Amino acid sequence: MTPADLSRTVLHAVRRAVDEDALRAPVPARVRVERTRPGGSGDYACAVALQLAGPAALPALEVARILRERVAAEPGVGRVEITGPGFLSFTLDAPAESDRAVLAAVREQGLAYGHGDALRGEIHRFHHAREVRAAVTAQTVRRLLTAQGARVRTTCAEPPDPDWVRLGVTVDAHGTPPVPLTGIRPVPAGATAGELLERLGPDAARWGLLRAAGHDRAALGPELLVQGEANPLFRVRYAHARARALTRGAAALGFTAEPALYGASPAEPALYGASPAEPALYGASPSGPAAHGASPAAQAANAALTATTAYDAPARPLLDLIADHPGVLLAGARHRAPDRVARQLEAVAHAFFDFHDSCPPLPAGDEKPSAAHRARLAIAEAAGTVLAGGLSLLGIRAPEHL
């Protein structure tokens, strides 16, 4: 279960409680769930009971009890606790189940992972000055909102700069609007589109214009072109290129990613394709079951256990970021903050390299591809997809090679 799934599950529980007349309160448009803070209980928490207590004319603890009864039985939810004045804390089923669901969603949705219809029916009209950072920001906010189902129209105070097209920017109209519209007013870039394109090119220029929050000055210096780890844009694009290179490398070695492998229990050796003829595929060592006459199924089960435990800790930050990605995109759209997406991509890239270095997805030397390698490759590929999709929303290319 992903955070978005959990949010929908809690919202459904609220609707059921209202329909059953157990709760007399307006159903909110959405329910926000957040990762539990250090020292807290469970995996996620939400404050919906406190929000509904006033309208329902009930103590928050009573509202929490009503909702807990309806959420606890839902698939994917392991335990629901009430903490503090009425917070609901959720412990999901075995993390492996949630991880498999996330990886499967990324594989199925591809670059559209994290897109949705949470803002369907909303109509936004933005207006901005004839200034390059305002234009790029407005156009990117439009992309983010459209990806969540909203309809958006952007206008400019004056005829647009012809160079904006080279930055991927278009406007629907220009001039003074007949009614006040929502203004997009970041700190100006201090340079024209033509100057930025000449110095940086379209991708670095867009990243520089979008990476800082709108109320901060954009960093648009030559450091955006540095081919090294100190440059966040390079690091993000290099992580994507490396993920794609891993897929090509695995193909050359004759194996592919298998998301279902990650977290499979020892009782599920069939997931690993074990056969009596393939015990060596799983890297059984002379000190393992094979040395003691264990059956091929037992060998496969042991390898499955190894696959689930050998890299769980290094994988966790990356898996959590991938799971949180839809929420980040939605927040970026709601708050008209492309910088949130940029920071998310930086975090994913950093976690990807930590994971990659601790748990290489490709076998080394004479090592044969194992279940663990297939599972690691699935995580790496998902990270690459998240990076490519996020860069696309920012209007930046994600090259396969760097």
N, C-alpha and C positions, 0 to 999 in steps of 0.2 A: 504494500500500500504506500503510495507516494503522499507527500504533504497535501497536494491538491485533492487526492482521493479522500484523505482524512477530513479535509475541510468540507467536501461535499457530503461525506457520511454524517458529520455533526449537523450540518444544515438540514439534511433529510430527517435526522432525529428531532430537530426542532419542529419541522413541519408535521411530523407524526404526532408529537405531543400536542400541538395546537389542534390538529384535526380530531384527535381523541378527546379534546376538551380537558386534557390534563394540565394545559398551560394556556392561559389567556393573555396573549401578547402578540404584537405584530412580528411576522417572520422577517428576519433581516435579509438583506439582499445577498449577503455573503458572511461567512464565518472565518475569522482569521486564526490560524494555528501557527505556533512558533516552536522552534526547537527549545527544549527545556534548558534553562541556564545551568551552569555548573553548580552542583550541589542539590539540584532539584530532583523531582521524582518523575520517572517515565521518560519517553522519547520526545513527546510533544505536549504542549499545553495550550489551553485557550481560555478566554475570559468571558465567553458568551453568556454564562449563567449570571455573572454580575451585570452584564449589559441588559439582560431581560428581566432582572429582579424588579426594577422600578415599574415598568409597564405591566408586569404580571401581578404586582402587588403581593409578592411573596419574598421570603428571605432568599438570598442568593444560594445558600446551602440547599434549600428545598428545590430550587430550580435545577441545581446541579444534580441532585438525586434523581429527579424526573428524567433528565437527559442521560445520566449514566445508565439507567436501566435500558434505554433504547439504543445506546451506542455499543454497550459491552458485548452484545450478541452478534455484532456485525462481523463478517469475514475479514480477517486481517488484523483485527483488534484483539490483542491478547489480554489487556487489563485496563480498566478505567478507574482512577482514583480521584477523590475530591481532596484538594489541599487548600490551606489558607482559608480565606473568607468565602471561597466558592469556585476556585479554579478547577478545571477538569484537566487531569494529567493522563495521557494515553501511553501505554506501552504496547507497541505493535508486536505481532507474531514474530517468530524467529527472524532476525535481520536478513538472513539469507533469502527468505521469501520476498521481503520487500525489495531487496537488491535485485533479485531476478525480475521482478515486475518493472522496476525502473529501467534496467538494461533492455528488457523486451520492448518497453515503450519507446526508448530512443531508437532502437533498431527499426521498429515499425514506422515511426513518424519521421525519422530522418531529420533534415534541417528544420522541419516544422515542430520539433519537440519543444514544448513549452508554449506553443501557440494555443489559443483556445477561444471560447465564446463568452468569457466572463463579462465582457463589456458590450456584448451584442445589444443593439437598440440605442446605444449612446451616440450622440452626434456632437462633434467638437468642431469649432471654427476658430482658427488661430490667425493672428495678424502680427507681422513683424516688420522691422525697419529694413531698409536696403543696406544690410550689413551682413557680411559673410557668415559670421558665427551664428547670428540669429537665424539666418536662412538654413544652414546645415542642421542646427538644433531643431527647428520647426519640422524640417523634412524627416528627421530621424524619429522625433516624437510621433509623427504621423505613421511611420512604419510600425512603431511599437504598439500604438493604439489599434491600428488595422489588424495586426497579428492577434489581437484579443477580441476581434469582432466589432469594433467601433467603426463609425463612419467619420471621416475627417476631411475638412477643407482648409486650405491655407491661402492667405493673401498677403501681399507685400504693399508697403506704403507707396512705393514708386516702381517704375518698370525694373524688372530684375536685371542684375548684372549678367551679361552674356556668358561670362566665365563660370557662372554657377552650374551651368549644364555639365561642365567637365568634372564637377564635384558631385554630380548626380542629383542636383537640386532643380526642381520645377515648382512653380506656384500656379494656383488655379485662377488667380486674378490679381490685379494691382490697382492701387488707388485708395481713396478714403472710404471705408465701409459705411453704409447708411446707418448701422447700429454698432455700438461698442462690441468688440470681440475680445477673446482672451489673448492677451499679448505674450509673445515670447521675447524676453529681454535679457539675454545673458550679457555678461561683461564683454564689450566689443573686442574683437581680435586685434585691432590695431594694425591691420594689414588688409589688402584687398584679396579677392580670390585669385586673381592673376599672379600676384606676388607670392602667395602661399604655394600655388601650383608650380611656379618656377623654382622655388627653393626646396619644396618638400615632395611634390607629386601628390596625387589625389588621396592615396591611402593614408600616408603619414599626416597630411593636412587634416583629413577628417578625424583621425584619432586624436590629434592635438586639440582640435576644436571641441571634441565631445568628452574627452577624458576627465577634464576638470568639471566640478559642479558649476552650474550657471552663474553663481554669485562669486566664483573665483576667476582669476585671470588665467587664460589658456596658455600653456607652455608650448611654444611654437618654434623652438630653436633647433639647431642641427642635431641635437641628441636624438631626435625622432628618427634619424637615418642610421644611427649606429647599429651595426650588426653584432650585438652582444647582449648578454643577460641584463645589463643595466638599463636597456631599453625595453619597457614593458610591451610595446607593440611587437617588437621582434620576438620576444619570448613567447607571446601568445601565438603568433603565426608559426614560429618554429615548433612549438608543442603540437600544433595541428599537423604540420608537415611530418613531424616524427611519427605521429599516430598513423598517418597514411603510409609511411614507409614501413611500419611494423606489419600492416596488412599485406603489403607487397612481399615483405620478407617471409611471412608465414606461408603465403601462397607458393613461394619458391621452395619451401620446405615441405609442402604438401599437407598443410593443415589450415583450418579456419577457426574463427572464434565461435564459441558456443556459450551464450549467456546462461543457459540453464545449468551449466556445470557448477557455476559459482554457488557455494553454499549447499549443494546436494548432500544429503546425509549418507552415512555408510550403509543405510538400508536401501539405497537407491543405486546399486552398481550399474543397473541397466542404462542409466543416464550417461554413463561414461563409455558406452559401447564396448564393454568388456567381453572378450571372447577367449576361449581356451588357447587360441593361437596367438593372442596378443598380450601376454602378461608383461613383456618387457616395455610395452608402450607407456606404462605408468611409472617406470623408473624404479621398480622394486629392487631394493638393494640386497646383497647377500645376507645382511642381518635382519631383513624383513621377513614377512610371512613365507615367501617362497623358500627360504632357507630351511623352514621347518615343515615343509610339505603341505602348506596351505593350499586350498583349492584356488583355481583362477578367480572364482567369484569373491573369495576372501581377499585375494590380492587386489582386485579391483576396488573392493570396499575400503581397504586400507589406503589405497591411492586416493580415493574420493575424500577420505578423512584428511589426508595430507593436503589435498587441493583446497579444502575449506579452511584449514588452520594456518598454512604456511605463510599467507600474506594478508590475513584479515586486518591486522592493525595498520600496516602501511596503506591498504586500500581504503580504509574507512573515511579519511578526510575527502578523498576524491569521490567516492560513492555518495557521500552526503552532499557535496557540492552539485553533483549531477542531479540528485533527487530534488535539491532546492531550486534548480534552474528555472522551472516554470514560475515559481513564486517570485523570483527576481525579475523575470520579464514582465510579469503582471504589475509588480510594484513600480518598475521603471516606466510603464505606460501610465499608470494612475497618477504618479507624481511628476510626470513629464521630465524624467531624469535619465537620459541616456548614460550619464556617468555611472549609474548603478550597474548597468550592463557591462560597461568597460571594466569596472572593478571586479565584477564576477568572473569575467574571462581571465583576468590576471590571476585570481585565486585558483581557478581551474587549472591554468597552465602550471602554476607553482606546485599544486598537489599532484598533477600528472607527472612531473619530473621526479618528485619525491617517490612516488609509487614506482615509476619506471626504473629508477636506480636501485630501489630496494627489492623489487620483484620483477626481473626482466621478463617481458612477455615472449621473447624468443629464446630457444635453447642455445647454449654456448658449446662450442667445440663438437665433441662426439655425442653430446647429450641428445636424446630423442625427445620429440614433442610429447608432452604429457597433458593430462587433464588440467593441471594447474596452468600450463602455458595457454591452453585454449580459453580458460576462464580469465586469465590476465589480459589476453588479447581482446576479449569482449569488453572489459572495462576501458582499456586504452582506446578502442574504436569508439566507444560511447563518448569518451572525453573529446576525441577529435570531432565528432559530430556536433557536440555542444559548442565547441569553439568555432566551428565553421558557421553554424546557425547564428550564433551571437554576432560574429563579425559581419555576416550578411545583413542583419538588422541594423547594424551601424553603418552599412554601406561600404564596407571594406572587404577587399578580396582576401580569400584564404587559399594561397597557392599550395599545390601538392608537393612542390619542391622548393627548398630555399638554399 
